[in-house]
């Protein structure tokens, strides 16, 4: 099985988390609530039991 050319590693997680939070704030401020909810659900990694 081939791995994807680009993979995220721990050092990339901080940048991604910062972008994710800022993007959701931007969407909420512009009253794009469905888009903000969808983005939150896509990037939410806090699953119960893990």
N, C-alpha and C positions, 0 to 999 in steps of 0.2 A: 504494500500500500504506500502510495506517495503522499508525503505531507505537503500542505500548501506552501507556496513560495514564501509568504510572509506570515509569521505567527507572532502573537502578542506574548510578551514575557512580563515578568513582574515590574520591570522598570517602565514599561509602557502603561501600566495600570493607573498610575497617578494622573497622567495626562488625560487618559480616557475618562476617568472619574470626574475630573475638573470640567471637561467639555460637557459631559452628560448633565451635570448639575446646572451649569450655566445655560445650556440649551433648554432645559426644562423650565428654568426661571424665565427665560425669554418668552417661551411659549405661553406661560401662565400670565405674564404681564400683558401680552397681546391678546389675552382671552381666547387662546386656541387650546381649550381645555381637553378636547378629545385627542389632539396631537400630543399634548403633554402626557396624558394618561397612557397613550400607546407607547411613547418613548420610555416612560417609567417602567411599564410592564416588560418591554423588550430588554432593558438593561438591568432589571432588578435581579440581583444574585443572592438575595437573602431568603433562601428556601428553608422552610421548616424541616427539621430533621437532619440538616447537613452541618 
